[in-house]
Amino acid sequence: MSWAGRLFDARETLPRMLLLILSGLAYLLVICGTQRPPTGPQWVLAGLAFVSGLLLHRRQPINLLVQTLLFGVSLVVLEDSTINQVGTAWAVGELAFWAPRIWFVAAGAGLVATVYLTLGLPGSGVSLFEGLVGLGTSLGLPILLGTVGRTTHELGRQAARRAESEQRAVRADERAAIARELHDVVAHHIASVVLRVGVARHVLPDLDPRVTDVFDDVHRTGTEALTDLRRLVAVLRDPEGVRGDASLTAIEPSALPAALDGAVEKARLAGVIVEAEIDPAVGSLDAVRGLAVLRLTQEALTNVAKHAGPSATASLRVRSAGSDLEWTVADDGGRPAGPRDVPVGGGHGITGMRERVEVLGGTLIAGPDGKGWRVSTVLPG
């Protein structure tokens, strides 16, 4: 923000106070110095005005009271009370920048006017009309500037709130559209697959046990996918309503080792040889990090089966290191020749894993490792 913009920002009280002090010093050293050097009392009252303005620049009502008191003293003991008069007018302007109600400004201006009409006007040789005009000018301009600054600030806040509200509405519409697609299309197809596999298990009772195991695994995986989809749809439709529902956002810590074993077993059923080393201490992880570890493991092992093939050998390492958690999935590439068909930057799966890790304060490292691929991170405690 430019200096000019900061001067009219209701929150930027210090730059305006510094400008006032510099103007006051220039007046004392240049203007007064060329005519009549400032007196000791004049320097004292000016210094008190400057110091109190700096200390109280964010306490506008108190600052106005102090400046008005100094103004009253200057009217009694000084021939030239310009510094304290300007300081008081400036304090009224700051009150207008800050005041939540107009009567604050009216009371402040009334206090200053009373002090001036009582102590300054009598014996000054200035008529009441001229005094009122001068008073109106010296107080009216700061009040106008302060009111404009406060109004501009309020309008900016209202515009920001409207923009935020519109963005929330747009995001809600997008979430609702995604939820409809997931529910009406994806969930429908998965439910259809689960139903047909279930029918096949009953109408084909004499199948090879290995085929039956595959049917059972497909049926179980599809059922779990449907459950996860329903949870995701619930989150998309009402993110605030499920914020405190641990069943939708986390996993029970004590169930994490078994869930990780299940993810490893699924990869093995797909043909991948998985060497798993899971620290039993992961059962004491908090629910949020536990869910992250499970999702990372599922995604990484799925990527191994997809890109390295069923002949691959993969290793899973989940180990506690103090309060941190070290997690790694690596594979040997599986295929004897040919480049890995996962781009270095990763697809949407890698992107989702990276975003999940960054939310928890970690960094995901993913890339080639010899002939294979390696994904690792450290989740801070």
Disulfide bonds with the S-S distance in Angstrom:
none
